Amino acid sequence: MSFYRDDEKIIESSDIERLREIEDEIIDLANEAFDIIDDTSEESRSKAYWFGEVCSAMNGERYPESQCSLRNVTDTLEEYAEEEEEDDDDDDD
């Protein structure tokens, strides 16, 4: 069941869990790709550019001030879902 607040969809906990799995999978794949080019002439350039960008987009470690990584988005959606569940619990009382 999906919840809505102010006409915005609040996703289910299973969807939040899947987003976290996707984040992990993308980071794992980036690491695998980087391992393949490790010790080649492209290692330092790749590390400085695409590898860092991919990982930062997933977890915000490289640019934590941006607050727009997949982890930030997932955390925010999770907070909304928890608030909605609390509101539903309060309505049931």
PDB file of N, CA, C and O in Angstrom, chain B, residues numbered from 101:
ATOM      1  N   MET B 101       0.844  -1.180   0.000  1.00  0.00           N
ATOM      2  CA  MET B 101       0.000   0.000   0.000  1.00  0.00           C
ATOM      3  C   MET B 101       0.887   1.240   0.000  1.00  0.00           C
ATOM      4  O   MET B 101       1.828   1.327   0.789  1.00  0.00           O
ATOM      5  N   SER B 102       0.601   2.183  -0.863  1.00  0.00           N
ATOM      6  CA  SER B 102       1.335   3.444  -0.909  1.00  0.00           C
ATOM      7  C   SER B 102       0.560   4.509  -0.157  1.00  0.00           C
ATOM      8  O   SER B 102      -0.670   4.534  -0.176  1.00  0.00           O
ATOM      9  N   PHE B 103       1.285   5.371   0.490  1.00  0.00           N
ATOM     10  CA  PHE B 103       0.678   6.464   1.225  1.00  0.00           C
ATOM     11  C   PHE B 103       0.945   7.767   0.500  1.00  0.00           C
ATOM     12  O   PHE B 103       1.923   7.893  -0.237  1.00  0.00           O
ATOM     13  N   TYR B 104       0.072   8.731   0.714  1.00  0.00           N
ATOM     14  CA  TYR B 104       0.242  10.043   0.099  1.00  0.00           C
ATOM     15  C   TYR B 104       0.138  11.122   1.158  1.00  0.00           C
ATOM     16  O   TYR B 104      -0.667  11.018   2.083  1.00  0.00           O
ATOM     17  N   ARG B 105       0.952  12.160   1.022  1.00  0.00           N
ATOM     18  CA  ARG B 105       0.891  13.318   1.894  1.00  0.00           C
ATOM     19  C   ARG B 105       0.981  14.544   1.004  1.00  0.00           C
ATOM     20  O   ARG B 105       1.927  14.692   0.231  1.00  0.00           O
ATOM     21  N   ASP B 106       0.006  15.410   1.115  1.00  0.00           N
ATOM     22  CA  ASP B 106      -0.035  16.613   0.276  1.00  0.00           C
ATOM     23  C   ASP B 106       0.142  16.261  -1.199  1.00  0.00           C
ATOM     24  O   ASP B 106       0.911  16.903  -1.915  1.00  0.00           O
ATOM     25  N   ASP B 107      -0.578  15.238  -1.640  1.00  0.00           N
ATOM     26  CA  ASP B 107      -0.556  14.768  -3.027  1.00  0.00           C
ATOM     27  C   ASP B 107       0.789  14.193  -3.469  1.00  0.00           C
ATOM     28  O   ASP B 107       0.989  13.959  -4.661  1.00  0.00           O
ATOM     29  N   GLU B 108       1.704  13.965  -2.547  1.00  0.00           N
ATOM     30  CA  GLU B 108       2.970  13.324  -2.883  1.00  0.00           C
ATOM     31  C   GLU B 108       2.945  11.887  -2.402  1.00  0.00           C
ATOM     32  O   GLU B 108       2.510  11.595  -1.289  1.00  0.00           O
ATOM     33  N   LYS B 109       3.413  11.007  -3.247  1.00  0.00           N
ATOM     34  CA  LYS B 109       3.448   9.592  -2.900  1.00  0.00           C
ATOM     35  C   LYS B 109       4.505   9.338  -1.834  1.00  0.00           C
ATOM     36  O   LYS B 109       5.632   9.821  -1.940  1.00  0.00           O
ATOM     37  N   ILE B 110       4.144   8.592  -0.825  1.00  0.00           N
ATOM     38  CA  ILE B 110       5.076   8.129   0.194  1.00  0.00           C
ATOM     39  C   ILE B 110       5.196   6.632  -0.011  1.00  0.00           C
ATOM     40  O   ILE B 110       4.211   5.902   0.099  1.00  0.00           O
ATOM     41  N   ILE B 111       6.396   6.179  -0.308  1.00  0.00           N
ATOM     42  CA  ILE B 111       6.567   4.790  -0.717  1.00  0.00           C
ATOM     43  C   ILE B 111       6.563   3.829   0.462  1.00  0.00           C
ATOM     44  O   ILE B 111       6.741   4.216   1.617  1.00  0.00           O
ATOM     45  N   GLU B 112       6.358   2.585   0.130  1.00  0.00           N
ATOM     46  CA  GLU B 112       6.292   1.527   1.132  1.00  0.00           C
ATOM     47  C   GLU B 112       7.683   1.167   1.632  1.00  0.00           C
ATOM     48  O   GLU B 112       8.687   1.455   0.979  1.00  0.00           O
ATOM     49  N   SER B 113       7.728   0.534   2.794  1.00  0.00           N
ATOM     50  CA  SER B 113       9.019   0.144   3.364  1.00  0.00           C
ATOM     51  C   SER B 113       9.746  -0.860   2.465  1.00  0.00           C
ATOM     52  O   SER B 113      10.976  -0.854   2.415  1.00  0.00           O
ATOM     53  N   SER B 114       9.017  -1.714   1.763  1.00  0.00           N
ATOM     54  CA  SER B 114       9.672  -2.666   0.852  1.00  0.00           C
ATOM     55  C   SER B 114      10.359  -1.933  -0.301  1.00  0.00           C
ATOM     56  O   SER B 114      11.410  -2.364  -0.776  1.00  0.00           O
ATOM     57  N   ASP B 115       9.763  -0.825  -0.750  1.00  0.00           N
ATOM     58  CA  ASP B 115      10.397  -0.028  -1.799  1.00  0.00           C
ATOM     59  C   ASP B 115      11.647   0.671  -1.269  1.00  0.00           C
ATOM     60  O   ASP B 115      12.646   0.781  -1.980  1.00  0.00           O
ATOM     61  N   ILE B 116      11.595   1.139  -0.037  1.00  0.00           N
ATOM     62  CA  ILE B 116      12.756   1.773   0.579  1.00  0.00           C
ATOM     63  C   ILE B 116      13.893   0.760   0.700  1.00  0.00           C
ATOM     64  O   ILE B 116      15.048   1.060   0.397  1.00  0.00           O
ATOM     65  N   GLU B 117      13.546  -0.430   1.144  1.00  0.00           N
ATOM     66  CA  GLU B 117      14.557  -1.487   1.248  1.00  0.00           C
ATOM     67  C   GLU B 117      15.168  -1.779  -0.119  1.00  0.00           C
ATOM     68  O   GLU B 117      16.378  -1.983  -0.224  1.00  0.00           O
ATOM     69  N   ARG B 118      14.349  -1.801  -1.164  1.00  0.00           N
ATOM     70  CA  ARG B 118      14.855  -2.070  -2.514  1.00  0.00           C
ATOM     71  C   ARG B 118      15.789  -0.948  -2.974  1.00  0.00           C
ATOM     72  O   ARG B 118      16.808  -1.221  -3.609  1.00  0.00           O
ATOM     73  N   LEU B 119      15.458   0.304  -2.665  1.00  0.00           N
ATOM     74  CA  LEU B 119      16.341   1.415  -3.019  1.00  0.00           C
ATOM     75  C   LEU B 119      17.707   1.251  -2.358  1.00  0.00           C
ATOM     76  O   LEU B 119      18.737   1.532  -2.972  1.00  0.00           O
ATOM     77  N   ARG B 120      17.714   0.796  -1.110  1.00  0.00           N
ATOM     78  CA  ARG B 120      18.986   0.578  -0.410  1.00  0.00           C
ATOM     79  C   ARG B 120      19.778  -0.562  -1.073  1.00  0.00           C
ATOM     80  O   ARG B 120      21.002  -0.493  -1.176  1.00  0.00           O
ATOM     81  N   GLU B 121      19.076  -1.599  -1.516  1.00  0.00           N
ATOM     82  CA  GLU B 121      19.739  -2.697  -2.218  1.00  0.00           C
ATOM     83  C   GLU B 121      20.329  -2.214  -3.542  1.00  0.00           C
ATOM     84  O   GLU B 121      21.442  -2.593  -3.908  1.00  0.00           O
ATOM     85  N   ILE B 122      19.584  -1.382  -4.252  1.00  0.00           N
ATOM     86  CA  ILE B 122      20.057  -0.840  -5.535  1.00  0.00           C
ATOM     87  C   ILE B 122      21.315  -0.010  -5.319  1.00  0.00           C
ATOM     88  O   ILE B 122      22.276  -0.124  -6.080  1.00  0.00           O
ATOM     89  N   GLU B 123      21.311   0.829  -4.277  1.00  0.00           N
ATOM     90  CA  GLU B 123      22.497   1.616  -3.951  1.00  0.00           C
ATOM     91  C   GLU B 123      23.704   0.707  -3.765  1.00  0.00           C
ATOM     92  O   GLU B 123      24.770   0.961  -4.327  1.00  0.00           O
ATOM     93  N   ASP B 124      23.540  -0.346  -2.982  1.00  0.00           N
ATOM     94  CA  ASP B 124      24.637  -1.284  -2.736  1.00  0.00           C
ATOM     95  C   ASP B 124      25.088  -1.967  -4.020  1.00  0.00           C
ATOM     96  O   ASP B 124      26.285  -2.134  -4.249  1.00  0.00           O
ATOM     97  N   GLU B 125      24.134  -2.361  -4.857  1.00  0.00           N
ATOM     98  CA  GLU B 125      24.473  -3.043  -6.108  1.00  0.00           C
ATOM     99  C   GLU B 125      25.255  -2.133  -7.043  1.00  0.00           C
ATOM    100  O   GLU B 125      26.222  -2.566  -7.670  1.00  0.00           O
ATOM    101  N   ILE B 126      24.841  -0.875  -7.138  1.00  0.00           N
ATOM    102  CA  ILE B 126      25.537   0.061  -8.023  1.00  0.00           C
ATOM    103  C   ILE B 126      26.960   0.298  -7.531  1.00  0.00           C
ATOM    104  O   ILE B 126      27.895   0.329  -8.330  1.00  0.00           O
ATOM    105  N   ILE B 127      27.130   0.465  -6.225  1.00  0.00           N
ATOM    106  CA  ILE B 127      28.473   0.652  -5.671  1.00  0.00           C
ATOM    107  C   ILE B 127      29.317  -0.604  -5.908  1.00  0.00           C
ATOM    108  O   ILE B 127      30.492  -0.506  -6.260  1.00  0.00           O
ATOM    109  N   ASP B 128      28.724  -1.774  -5.718  1.00  0.00           N
ATOM    110  CA  ASP B 128      29.458  -3.018  -5.981  1.00  0.00           C
ATOM    111  C   ASP B 128      29.901  -3.101  -7.439  1.00  0.00           C
ATOM    112  O   ASP B 128      31.031  -3.496  -7.725  1.00  0.00           O
ATOM    113  N   LEU B 129      29.015  -2.730  -8.360  1.00  0.00           N
ATOM    114  CA  LEU B 129      29.361  -2.767  -9.783  1.00  0.00           C
ATOM    115  C   LEU B 129      30.441  -1.745 -10.117  1.00  0.00           C
ATOM    116  O   LEU B 129      31.335  -2.029 -10.913  1.00  0.00           O
ATOM    117  N   ALA B 130      30.367  -0.562  -9.518  1.00  0.00           N
ATOM    118  CA  ALA B 130      31.403   0.450  -9.748  1.00  0.00           C
ATOM    119  C   ALA B 130      32.746  -0.057  -9.236  1.00  0.00           C
ATOM    120  O   ALA B 130      33.774   0.122  -9.889  1.00  0.00           O
ATOM    121  N   ASN B 131      32.733  -0.687  -8.069  1.00  0.00           N
ATOM    122  CA  ASN B 131      33.968  -1.269  -7.534  1.00  0.00           C
ATOM    123  C   ASN B 131      34.519  -2.364  -8.441  1.00  0.00           C
ATOM    124  O   ASN B 131      35.728  -2.457  -8.652  1.00  0.00           O
ATOM    125  N   GLU B 132      33.626  -3.188  -8.972  1.00  0.00           N
ATOM    126  CA  GLU B 132      34.050  -4.256  -9.874  1.00  0.00           C
ATOM    127  C   GLU B 132      34.691  -3.668 -11.139  1.00  0.00           C
ATOM    128  O   GLU B 132      35.735  -4.131 -11.598  1.00  0.00           O
ATOM    129  N   ALA B 133      34.045  -2.647 -11.684  1.00  0.00           N
ATOM    130  CA  ALA B 133      34.589  -2.005 -12.885  1.00  0.00           C
ATOM    131  C   ALA B 133      35.942  -1.371 -12.578  1.00  0.00           C
ATOM    132  O   ALA B 133      36.877  -1.468 -13.372  1.00  0.00           O
ATOM    133  N   PHE B 134      36.037  -0.728 -11.426  1.00  0.00           N
ATOM    134  CA  PHE B 134      37.303  -0.102 -11.057  1.00  0.00           C
ATOM    135  C   PHE B 134      38.396  -1.149 -10.854  1.00  0.00           C
ATOM    136  O   PHE B 134      39.549  -0.928 -11.224  1.00  0.00           O
ATOM    137  N   ASP B 135      38.032  -2.285 -10.267  1.00  0.00           N
ATOM    138  CA  ASP B 135      39.009  -3.366 -10.086  1.00  0.00           C
ATOM    139  C   ASP B 135      39.551  -3.857 -11.423  1.00  0.00           C
ATOM    140  O   ASP B 135      40.721  -4.227 -11.525  1.00  0.00           O
ATOM    141  N   ILE B 136      38.703  -3.862 -12.447  1.00  0.00           N
ATOM    142  CA  ILE B 136      39.131  -4.320 -13.774  1.00  0.00           C
ATOM    143  C   ILE B 136      40.179  -3.375 -14.351  1.00  0.00           C
ATOM    144  O   ILE B 136      41.135  -3.829 -14.980  1.00  0.00           O
ATOM    145  N   ILE B 137      40.017  -2.075 -14.149  1.00  0.00           N
ATOM    146  CA  ILE B 137      40.973  -1.122 -14.726  1.00  0.00           C
ATOM    147  C   ILE B 137      42.110  -0.762 -13.770  1.00  0.00           C
ATOM    148  O   ILE B 137      42.996   0.020 -14.114  1.00  0.00           O
ATOM    149  N   ASP B 138      42.077  -1.339 -12.567  1.00  0.00           N
ATOM    150  CA  ASP B 138      43.149  -1.110 -11.599  1.00  0.00           C
ATOM    151  C   ASP B 138      44.496  -1.463 -12.226  1.00  0.00           C
ATOM    152  O   ASP B 138      44.619  -2.453 -12.947  1.00  0.00           O
ATOM    153  N   ASP B 139      45.485  -0.653 -11.946  1.00  0.00           N
ATOM    154  CA  ASP B 139      46.850  -0.842 -12.458  1.00  0.00           C
ATOM    155  C   ASP B 139      46.971  -0.647 -13.967  1.00  0.00           C
ATOM    156  O   ASP B 139      47.938  -1.104 -14.576  1.00  0.00           O
ATOM    157  N   THR B 140      46.003   0.023 -14.566  1.00  0.00           N
ATOM    158  CA  THR B 140      46.135   0.378 -15.981  1.00  0.00           C
ATOM    159  C   THR B 140      46.423   1.874 -16.074  1.00  0.00           C
ATOM    160  O   THR B 140      46.415   2.585 -15.069  1.00  0.00           O
ATOM    161  N   SER B 141      46.672   2.332 -17.277  1.00  0.00           N
ATOM    162  CA  SER B 141      46.951   3.759 -17.487  1.00  0.00           C
ATOM    163  C   SER B 141      45.728   4.631 -17.183  1.00  0.00           C
ATOM    164  O   SER B 141      45.870   5.840 -16.997  1.00  0.00           O
ATOM    165  N   GLU B 142      44.554   4.050 -17.132  1.00  0.00           N
ATOM    166  CA  GLU B 142      43.323   4.809 -16.895  1.00  0.00           C
ATOM    167  C   GLU B 142      42.880   4.820 -15.429  1.00  0.00           C
ATOM    168  O   GLU B 142      41.859   5.424 -15.101  1.00  0.00           O
ATOM    169  N   GLU B 143      43.634   4.161 -14.548  1.00  0.00           N
ATOM    170  CA  GLU B 143      43.232   4.051 -13.151  1.00  0.00           C
ATOM    171  C   GLU B 143      43.067   5.415 -12.476  1.00  0.00           C
ATOM    172  O   GLU B 143      42.016   5.697 -11.900  1.00  0.00           O
ATOM    173  N   SER B 144      44.085   6.250 -12.542  1.00  0.00           N
ATOM    174  CA  SER B 144      44.008   7.520 -11.805  1.00  0.00           C
ATOM    175  C   SER B 144      42.937   8.440 -12.379  1.00  0.00           C
ATOM    176  O   SER B 144      42.239   9.120 -11.627  1.00  0.00           O
ATOM    177  N   ARG B 145      42.802   8.469 -13.686  1.00  0.00           N
ATOM    178  CA  ARG B 145      41.771   9.310 -14.299  1.00  0.00           C
ATOM    179  C   ARG B 145      40.375   8.820 -13.921  1.00  0.00           C
ATOM    180  O   ARG B 145      39.488   9.622 -13.627  1.00  0.00           O
ATOM    181  N   SER B 146      40.186   7.518 -13.932  1.00  0.00           N
ATOM    182  CA  SER B 146      38.888   6.939 -13.572  1.00  0.00           C
ATOM    183  C   SER B 146      38.550   7.197 -12.116  1.00  0.00           C
ATOM    184  O   SER B 146      37.415   7.532 -11.778  1.00  0.00           O
ATOM    185  N   LYS B 147      39.546   7.038 -11.259  1.00  0.00           N
ATOM    186  CA  LYS B 147      39.315   7.275  -9.827  1.00  0.00           C
ATOM    187  C   LYS B 147      38.957   8.737  -9.573  1.00  0.00           C
ATOM    188  O   LYS B 147      38.098   9.038  -8.743  1.00  0.00           O
ATOM    189  N   ALA B 148      39.607   9.623 -10.277  1.00  0.00           N
ATOM    190  CA  ALA B 148      39.360  11.053 -10.076  1.00  0.00           C
ATOM    191  C   ALA B 148      38.011  11.507 -10.634  1.00  0.00           C
ATOM    192  O   ALA B 148      37.455  12.505 -10.176  1.00  0.00           O
ATOM    193  N   TYR B 149      37.492  10.792 -11.602  1.00  0.00           N
ATOM    194  CA  TYR B 149      36.267  11.253 -12.239  1.00  0.00           C
ATOM    195  C   TYR B 149      35.091  10.316 -12.008  1.00  0.00           C
ATOM    196  O   TYR B 149      34.360  10.472 -11.030  1.00  0.00           O
ATOM    197  N   TRP B 150      34.902   9.358 -12.881  1.00  0.00           N
ATOM    198  CA  TRP B 150      33.632   8.612 -12.855  1.00  0.00           C
ATOM    199  C   TRP B 150      33.447   7.781 -11.603  1.00  0.00           C
ATOM    200  O   TRP B 150      32.330   7.709 -11.093  1.00  0.00           O
ATOM    201  N   PHE B 151      34.487   7.150 -11.084  1.00  0.00           N
ATOM    202  CA  PHE B 151      34.316   6.294  -9.916  1.00  0.00           C
ATOM    203  C   PHE B 151      33.826   7.103  -8.719  1.00  0.00           C
ATOM    204  O   PHE B 151      32.867   6.717  -8.051  1.00  0.00           O
ATOM    205  N   GLY B 152      34.477   8.207  -8.457  1.00  0.00           N
ATOM    206  CA  GLY B 152      34.064   9.061  -7.347  1.00  0.00           C
ATOM    207  C   GLY B 152      32.673   9.629  -7.535  1.00  0.00           C
ATOM    208  O   GLY B 152      31.904   9.741  -6.580  1.00  0.00           O
ATOM    209  N   GLU B 153      32.351   9.986  -8.764  1.00  0.00           N
ATOM    210  CA  GLU B 153      31.026  10.560  -9.039  1.00  0.00           C
ATOM    211  C   GLU B 153      29.920   9.529  -8.825  1.00  0.00           C
ATOM    212  O   GLU B 153      28.879   9.840  -8.246  1.00  0.00           O
ATOM    213  N   VAL B 154      30.147   8.310  -9.292  1.00  0.00           N
ATOM    214  CA  VAL B 154      29.143   7.256  -9.128  1.00  0.00           C
ATOM    215  C   VAL B 154      28.916   6.974  -7.648  1.00  0.00           C
ATOM    216  O   VAL B 154      27.778   6.932  -7.181  1.00  0.00           O
ATOM    217  N   CYS B 155      30.003   6.783  -6.923  1.00  0.00           N
ATOM    218  CA  CYS B 155      29.868   6.475  -5.493  1.00  0.00           C
ATOM    219  C   CYS B 155      29.239   7.633  -4.733  1.00  0.00           C
ATOM    220  O   CYS B 155      28.413   7.417  -3.846  1.00  0.00           O
ATOM    221  N   SER B 156      29.614   8.838  -5.068  1.00  0.00           N
ATOM    222  CA  SER B 156      29.042  10.001  -4.391  1.00  0.00           C
ATOM    223  C   SER B 156      27.553  10.146  -4.693  1.00  0.00           C
ATOM    224  O   SER B 156      26.774  10.524  -3.818  1.00  0.00           O
ATOM    225  N   ALA B 157      27.164   9.851  -5.913  1.00  0.00           N
ATOM    226  CA  ALA B 157      25.746   9.928  -6.267  1.00  0.00           C
ATOM    227  C   ALA B 157      24.934   8.903  -5.476  1.00  0.00           C
ATOM    228  O   ALA B 157      23.747   9.108  -5.221  1.00  0.00           O
ATOM    229  N   MET B 158      25.568   7.818  -5.095  1.00  0.00           N
ATOM    230  CA  MET B 158      24.859   6.789  -4.336  1.00  0.00           C
ATOM    231  C   MET B 158      24.823   7.103  -2.845  1.00  0.00           C
ATOM    232  O   MET B 158      23.771   6.994  -2.214  1.00  0.00           O
ATOM    233  N   ASN B 159      25.974   7.497  -2.273  1.00  0.00           N
ATOM    234  CA  ASN B 159      26.023   7.628  -0.814  1.00  0.00           C
ATOM    235  C   ASN B 159      26.459   8.996  -0.304  1.00  0.00           C
ATOM    236  O   ASN B 159      26.486   9.216   0.907  1.00  0.00           O
ATOM    237  N   GLY B 160      26.794   9.906  -1.186  1.00  0.00           N
ATOM    238  CA  GLY B 160      27.128  11.265  -0.774  1.00  0.00           C
ATOM    239  C   GLY B 160      28.460  11.430  -0.075  1.00  0.00           C
ATOM    240  O   GLY B 160      28.716  12.484   0.506  1.00  0.00           O
ATOM    241  N   GLU B 161      29.319  10.421  -0.113  1.00  0.00           N
ATOM    242  CA  GLU B 161      30.581  10.509   0.616  1.00  0.00           C
ATOM    243  C   GLU B 161      31.532  11.555   0.053  1.00  0.00           C
ATOM    244  O   GLU B 161      32.272  12.184   0.809  1.00  0.00           O
ATOM    245  N   ARG B 162      31.527  11.747  -1.237  1.00  0.00           N
ATOM    246  CA  ARG B 162      32.472  12.695  -1.831  1.00  0.00           C
ATOM    247  C   ARG B 162      32.007  14.139  -1.670  1.00  0.00           C
ATOM    248  O   ARG B 162      32.817  15.035  -1.435  1.00  0.00           O
ATOM    249  N   TYR B 163      30.705  14.359  -1.796  1.00  0.00           N
ATOM    250  CA  TYR B 163      30.146  15.704  -1.659  1.00  0.00           C
ATOM    251  C   TYR B 163      28.979  15.673  -0.686  1.00  0.00           C
ATOM    252  O   TYR B 163      27.833  15.833  -1.104  1.00  0.00           O
ATOM    253  N   PRO B 164      29.241  15.471   0.597  1.00  0.00           N
ATOM    254  CA  PRO B 164      28.134  15.319   1.555  1.00  0.00           C
ATOM    255  C   PRO B 164      27.249  16.541   1.662  1.00  0.00           C
ATOM    256  O   PRO B 164      26.085  16.428   2.048  1.00  0.00           O
ATOM    257  N   GLU B 165      27.775  17.705   1.328  1.00  0.00           N
ATOM    258  CA  GLU B 165      26.973  18.920   1.425  1.00  0.00           C
ATOM    259  C   GLU B 165      25.895  19.007   0.356  1.00  0.00           C
ATOM    260  O   GLU B 165      24.971  19.809   0.482  1.00  0.00           O
ATOM    261  N   SER B 166      25.994  18.201  -0.686  1.00  0.00           N
ATOM    262  CA  SER B 166      25.003  18.283  -1.766  1.00  0.00           C
ATOM    263  C   SER B 166      23.641  17.774  -1.325  1.00  0.00           C
ATOM    264  O   SER B 166      22.615  18.243  -1.819  1.00  0.00           O
ATOM    265  N   GLN B 167      23.617  16.822  -0.404  1.00  0.00           N
ATOM    266  CA  GLN B 167      22.370  16.285   0.136  1.00  0.00           C
ATOM    267  C   GLN B 167      21.439  15.746  -0.934  1.00  0.00           C
ATOM    268  O   GLN B 167      20.221  15.755  -0.754  1.00  0.00           O
ATOM    269  N   CYS B 168      21.988  15.280  -2.036  1.00  0.00           N
ATOM    270  CA  CYS B 168      21.129  14.757  -3.091  1.00  0.00           C
ATOM    271  C   CYS B 168      21.606  13.405  -3.598  1.00  0.00           C
ATOM    272  O   CYS B 168      21.452  13.092  -4.778  1.00  0.00           O
ATOM    273  N   SER B 169      22.177  12.615  -2.723  1.00  0.00           N
ATOM    274  CA  SER B 169      22.567  11.271  -3.125  1.00  0.00           C
ATOM    275  C   SER B 169      21.347  10.363  -3.020  1.00  0.00           C
ATOM    276  O   SER B 169      20.329  10.738  -2.439  1.00  0.00           O
ATOM    277  N   LEU B 170      21.462   9.172  -3.585  1.00  0.00           N
ATOM    278  CA  LEU B 170      20.367   8.213  -3.465  1.00  0.00           C
ATOM    279  C   LEU B 170      20.110   7.915  -1.999  1.00  0.00           C
ATOM    280  O   LEU B 170      18.957   7.755  -1.600  1.00  0.00           O
ATOM    281  N   ARG B 171      21.157   7.838  -1.189  1.00  0.00           N
ATOM    282  CA  ARG B 171      20.985   7.583   0.245  1.00  0.00           C
ATOM    283  C   ARG B 171      20.197   8.708   0.915  1.00  0.00           C
ATOM    284  O   ARG B 171      19.321   8.439   1.737  1.00  0.00           O
ATOM    285  N   ASN B 172      20.499   9.973   0.573  1.00  0.00           N
ATOM    286  CA  ASN B 172      19.746  11.094   1.143  1.00  0.00           C
ATOM    287  C   ASN B 172      18.269  11.020   0.762  1.00  0.00           C
ATOM    288  O   ASN B 172      17.388  11.218   1.598  1.00  0.00           O
ATOM    289  N   VAL B 173      18.020  10.735  -0.498  1.00  0.00           N
ATOM    290  CA  VAL B 173      16.636  10.644  -0.974  1.00  0.00           C
ATOM    291  C   VAL B 173      15.906   9.509  -0.276  1.00  0.00           C
ATOM    292  O   VAL B 173      14.768   9.676   0.165  1.00  0.00           O
ATOM    293  N   THR B 174      16.557   8.355  -0.174  1.00  0.00           N
ATOM    294  CA  THR B 174      15.939   7.201   0.475  1.00  0.00           C
ATOM    295  C   THR B 174      15.672   7.482   1.948  1.00  0.00           C
ATOM    296  O   THR B 174      14.612   7.133   2.467  1.00  0.00           O
ATOM    297  N   ASP B 175      16.628   8.109   2.620  1.00  0.00           N
ATOM    298  CA  ASP B 175      16.425   8.456   4.036  1.00  0.00           C
ATOM    299  C   ASP B 175      15.229   9.388   4.213  1.00  0.00           C
ATOM    300  O   ASP B 175      14.434   9.217   5.136  1.00  0.00           O
ATOM    301  N   THR B 176      15.106  10.367   3.332  1.00  0.00           N
ATOM    302  CA  THR B 176      13.989  11.307   3.417  1.00  0.00           C
ATOM    303  C   THR B 176      12.660  10.607   3.174  1.00  0.00           C
ATOM    304  O   THR B 176      11.693  10.838   3.900  1.00  0.00           O
ATOM    305  N   LEU B 177      12.609   9.753   2.157  1.00  0.00           N
ATOM    306  CA  LEU B 177      11.376   9.010   1.884  1.00  0.00           C
ATOM    307  C   LEU B 177      11.014   8.104   3.052  1.00  0.00           C
ATOM    308  O   LEU B 177       9.838   7.940   3.377  1.00  0.00           O
ATOM    309  N   GLU B 178      12.025   7.518   3.681  1.00  0.00           N
ATOM    310  CA  GLU B 178      11.786   6.661   4.839  1.00  0.00           C
ATOM    311  C   GLU B 178      11.213   7.477   6.007  1.00  0.00           C
ATOM    312  O   GLU B 178      10.305   7.020   6.703  1.00  0.00           O
ATOM    313  N   GLU B 179      11.745   8.674   6.213  1.00  0.00           N
ATOM    314  CA  GLU B 179      11.219   9.547   7.267  1.00  0.00           C
ATOM    315  C   GLU B 179       9.750   9.889   7.001  1.00  0.00           C
ATOM    316  O   GLU B 179       8.923   9.854   7.912  1.00  0.00           O
ATOM    317  N   TYR B 180       9.437  10.217   5.753  1.00  0.00           N
ATOM    318  CA  TYR B 180       8.044  10.532   5.398  1.00  0.00           C
ATOM    319  C   TYR B 180       7.133   9.343   5.674  1.00  0.00           C
ATOM    320  O   TYR B 180       6.040   9.500   6.219  1.00  0.00           O
ATOM    321  N   ALA B 181       7.591   8.152   5.294  1.00  0.00           N
ATOM    322  CA  ALA B 181       6.778   6.952   5.495  1.00  0.00           C
ATOM    323  C   ALA B 181       6.565   6.694   6.979  1.00  0.00           C
ATOM    324  O   ALA B 181       5.464   6.334   7.393  1.00  0.00           O
ATOM    325  N   GLU B 182       7.612   6.876   7.784  1.00  0.00           N
ATOM    326  CA  GLU B 182       7.482   6.673   9.230  1.00  0.00           C
ATOM    327  C   GLU B 182       6.521   7.687   9.840  1.00  0.00           C
ATOM    328  O   GLU B 182       5.722   7.340  10.710  1.00  0.00           O
ATOM    329  N   GLU B 183       6.593   8.936   9.390  1.00  0.00           N
ATOM    330  CA  GLU B 183       5.673   9.960   9.885  1.00  0.00           C
ATOM    331  C   GLU B 183       4.234   9.613   9.523  1.00  0.00           C
ATOM    332  O   GLU B 183       3.319   9.782  10.329  1.00  0.00           O
ATOM    333  N   GLU B 184       4.048   9.127   8.306  1.00  0.00           N
ATOM    334  CA  GLU B 184       2.702   8.764   7.860  1.00  0.00           C
ATOM    335  C   GLU B 184       2.165   7.594   8.674  1.00  0.00           C
ATOM    336  O   GLU B 184       0.992   7.581   9.045  1.00  0.00           O
ATOM    337  N   GLU B 185       3.020   6.611   8.953  1.00  0.00           N
ATOM    338  CA  GLU B 185       2.593   5.476   9.771  1.00  0.00           C
ATOM    339  C   GLU B 185       2.218   5.938  11.180  1.00  0.00           C
ATOM    340  O   GLU B 185       1.235   5.463  11.748  1.00  0.00           O
ATOM    341  N   GLU B 186       2.999   6.863  11.743  1.00  0.00           N
ATOM    342  CA  GLU B 186       2.689   7.399  13.067  1.00  0.00           C
ATOM    343  C   GLU B 186       1.354   8.135  13.049  1.00  0.00           C
ATOM    344  O   GLU B 186       0.552   8.003  13.973  1.00  0.00           O
ATOM    345  N   ASP B 187       1.120   8.911  11.992  1.00  0.00           N
ATOM    346  CA  ASP B 187      -0.143   9.631  11.867  1.00  0.00           C
ATOM    347  C   ASP B 187      -1.312   8.652  11.762  1.00  0.00           C
ATOM    348  O   ASP B 187      -2.371   8.877  12.347  1.00  0.00           O
ATOM    349  N   ASP B 188      -1.116   7.566  11.014  1.00  0.00           N
ATOM    350  CA  ASP B 188      -2.167   6.549  10.902  1.00  0.00           C
ATOM    351  C   ASP B 188      -2.438   5.876  12.243  1.00  0.00           C
ATOM    352  O   ASP B 188      -3.585   5.605  12.598  1.00  0.00           O
ATOM    353  N   ASP B 189      -1.356   5.611  12.986  1.00  0.00           N
ATOM    354  CA  ASP B 189      -1.518   5.011  14.312  1.00  0.00           C
ATOM    355  C   ASP B 189      -2.264   5.953  15.250  1.00  0.00           C
ATOM    356  O   ASP B 189      -3.101   5.511  16.037  1.00  0.00           O
ATOM    357  N   ASP B 190      -1.965   7.250  15.170  1.00  0.00           N
ATOM    358  CA  ASP B 190      -2.656   8.222  16.008  1.00  0.00           C
ATOM    359  C   ASP B 190      -4.127   8.325  15.639  1.00  0.00           C
ATOM    360  O   ASP B 190      -4.976   8.522  16.508  1.00  0.00           O
ATOM    361  N   ASP B 191      -4.432   8.193  14.344  1.00  0.00           N
ATOM    362  CA  ASP B 191      -5.829   8.246  13.882  1.00  0.00           C
ATOM    363  C   ASP B 191      -6.625   7.035  14.368  1.00  0.00           C
ATOM    364  O   ASP B 191      -7.836   7.119  14.573  1.00  0.00           O
ATOM    365  N   ASP B 192      -5.926   5.901  14.551  1.00  0.00           N
ATOM    366  CA  ASP B 192      -6.603   4.685  15.000  1.00  0.00           C
ATOM    367  C   ASP B 192      -6.975   4.745  16.473  1.00  0.00           C
ATOM    368  O   ASP B 192      -7.872   4.027  16.917  1.00  0.00           O
ATOM    369  N   ASP B 193      -6.291   5.599  17.239  1.00  0.00           N
ATOM    370  CA  ASP B 193      -6.555   5.677  18.675  1.00  0.00           C
ATOM    371  C   ASP B 193      -7.837   6.358  19.001  1.00  0.00           C
ATOM    372  O   ASP B 193      -8.184   6.493  20.174  1.00  0.00           O
TER     373      ASP B 193
END
